Amino acid sequence: MTETLPGRAVDGERFRTALAGHAAGVVVITAQDEGIPVGLTATSFSSVSLKPPLVSFYVDQASTTWPRLRSADHFAVNVLTSDQGELAARFARKGVDRFAEPTRWRPGLYGAPLLSDASAHLICLPHTTVEVGDHVLVVGLVSEATVHGTGRPLLYHQGRFGRFIPHP
C-alpha cells in the first residue's frame, strides 16, 4: 500500500500544466438518450482488456452531458483522424448543438450516432462506472468494432489538437 503525505498533493494548475506535455488520442463518445443524440470529446480513452474486450474513458462529474450519456443502454466511441480537430472542439464546447451542421453523422446499428470520417467506431455496452476524484471512470464492453481507415490520429497536446508525425 502506498501512503500519501498530508498536504503534499500538487495544486491543480501545476498538475494541469505538467500533464499538458502528455499527448493523448482524441475520441468522441456518442449515444442516444430518449431519441436525442448526445456526445462529448474525451482525451482519456484507453483500451483496458482483450478478454473480454473493454475500453475506458473519464468524464467530469460536473458534465451536463454525462447524465444523459449514463442513461443510454449503449454508446459509441468515434476514433477521430488528424483532420477532425474542429469536430473535437465542437464536442468539447458547452451550449452548442453538437450534432447540427457541419457535423456529419448517422445512426449506428443500435442507434448510437456514428460520426462520419472517423477512423474507427466501437459500439460499447456499459460495463462499470467508478467515481474517481472529480471524474467518473466509464468502462465499456466492446460489442462491435468497425475500422474505416488507417489515417493518422488526432492528438491533444499542450491544450491544442494536432497531428501525429512518425519518425522517418
C-alpha positions in Angstrom: 0.0 0.0 0.0 1.3 3.4 -0.9 1.0 6.1 1.7 0.5 9.8 0.8 2.0 12.6 2.7 -0.6 15.0 4.2 -0.7 18.3 2.3 1.7 17.1 -0.3 -0.7 16.9 -3.3 0.4 19.3 -6.1 -2.1 22.2 -6.8 -4.5 21.8 -9.7 -2.9 24.3 -12.1 0.6 22.9 -11.7 -0.8 19.4 -12.2 -2.7 20.5 -15.4 0.5 22.2 -16.7 2.6 19.1 -16.2 0.1 16.8 -17.9 -0.2 19.2 -20.9 3.1 17.7 -22.0 1.5 14.3 -22.5 0.0 13.8 -25.9 -3.3 11.9 -25.9 -5.5 10.4 -28.6 -8.9 12.0 -29.2 -12.3 10.3 -29.4 -15.9 11.5 -29.3 -18.3 9.4 -27.2 -21.8 9.4 -28.5 -25.1 7.9 -27.5 -28.9 8.4 -27.8 -30.9 9.4 -24.7 -34.7 9.1 -25.4 -34.1 9.5 -29.1 -31.8 12.6 -28.7 -28.2 12.3 -29.7 -25.6 13.3 -27.1 -21.8 13.3 -27.2 -18.6 14.6 -25.7 -14.9 14.8 -26.5 -12.6 12.6 -24.5 -8.8 12.5 -24.4 -8.7 9.9 -21.6 -9.7 7.0 -23.8 -7.8 3.7 -23.3 -8.0 0.0 -24.0 -8.4 -2.0 -20.8 -8.6 -5.7 -21.7 -8.7 -8.0 -24.7 -10.6 -10.8 -22.9 -13.2 -9.5 -22.5 -12.8 -6.5 -24.9 -13.0 -3.5 -22.6 -12.3 0.2 -23.2 -12.5 3.2 -20.8 -12.7 6.9 -20.6 -13.1 9.5 -17.9 -15.8 12.2 -17.7 -16.1 15.1 -15.4 -18.8 14.6 -12.8 -19.9 18.2 -13.4 -20.5 17.4 -17.2 -24.1 18.3 -18.3 -23.8 15.6 -20.9 -22.8 12.8 -18.5 -26.3 12.2 -17.0 -27.8 11.7 -20.5 -24.9 9.5 -21.6 -25.1 7.5 -18.4 -28.7 6.6 -19.0 -28.1 5.2 -22.5 -28.0 1.4 -22.9 -25.0 1.6 -25.2 -22.6 4.2 -26.6 -20.2 4.6 -29.5 -16.6 5.6 -29.4 -15.7 7.6 -32.6 -11.9 7.5 -33.1 -11.0 10.8 -34.7 -8.5 11.4 -37.5 -6.0 14.2 -37.7 -8.2 16.4 -39.8 -11.1 16.3 -37.3 -9.8 18.9 -34.8 -12.7 21.2 -35.3 -15.2 18.4 -34.7 -13.4 17.5 -31.5 -13.5 21.2 -30.4 -17.3 21.3 -31.2 -18.0 18.3 -29.0 -15.9 19.9 -26.2 -17.9 23.2 -26.3 -20.8 23.9 -24.0 -24.1 25.4 -25.1 -24.0 24.3 -28.8 -25.9 21.8 -30.8 -23.0 19.4 -31.4 -24.9 17.4 -34.0 -26.1 20.3 -36.1 -24.3 21.2 -39.4 -21.5 21.0 -40.1 -21.3 17.8 -38.0 -22.0 14.8 -40.3 -23.3 11.6 -38.6 -25.7 8.7 -39.0 -27.4 6.4 -36.5 -25.4 3.2 -36.0 -26.8 -0.4 -35.8 -28.2 0.2 -32.4 -28.9 3.9 -32.7 -25.8 5.5 -31.3 -24.6 8.3 -33.5 -21.6 7.4 -35.7 -19.6 10.4 -36.8 -18.6 10.5 -40.5 -15.0 10.0 -41.4 -13.9 8.6 -38.1 -11.1 6.0 -38.5 -13.0 3.5 -36.3 -16.3 3.1 -34.5 -16.6 0.9 -31.4 -20.1 0.1 -30.1 -20.0 -0.5 -26.3 -22.3 -1.7 -23.6 -21.9 -0.1 -20.2 -19.8 -2.3 -18.0 -18.6 -0.4 -15.0 -18.6 3.1 -13.6 -16.5 4.3 -10.7 -16.3 7.7 -9.2 -12.6 8.7 -9.0 -11.9 12.2 -7.7 -13.9 14.8 -9.6 -14.4 12.4 -12.5 -16.2 9.1 -13.3 -14.3 6.2 -14.9 -16.5 4.6 -17.5 -15.7 1.1 -18.7 -17.5 -0.3 -21.8 -17.7 -3.8 -23.2 -17.0 -3.6 -26.9 -19.7 -5.4 -28.8 -18.9 -4.2 -32.3 -15.8 -2.7 -33.9 -15.5 -1.3 -37.4 -12.3 0.1 -38.8 -12.7 2.6 -41.7 -9.2 3.5 -42.4 -5.7 3.8 -41.2 -5.3 7.6 -41.3 -3.3 9.5 -38.8 -4.9 10.0 -35.4 -6.0 13.3 -33.9 -3.9 14.2 -30.8 -4.4 16.6 -27.9 -1.2 18.2 -26.6 -0.4 21.5 -24.8 -4.1 22.4 -24.9 -4.4 22.1 -28.6 -5.5 19.5 -31.2 -2.8 18.4 -33.6 -1.4 15.7 -35.8 1.0 12.7 -35.4 4.1 12.8 -37.5 6.0 9.5 -37.4 9.8 9.3 -37.2 11.4 8.6 -40.6 
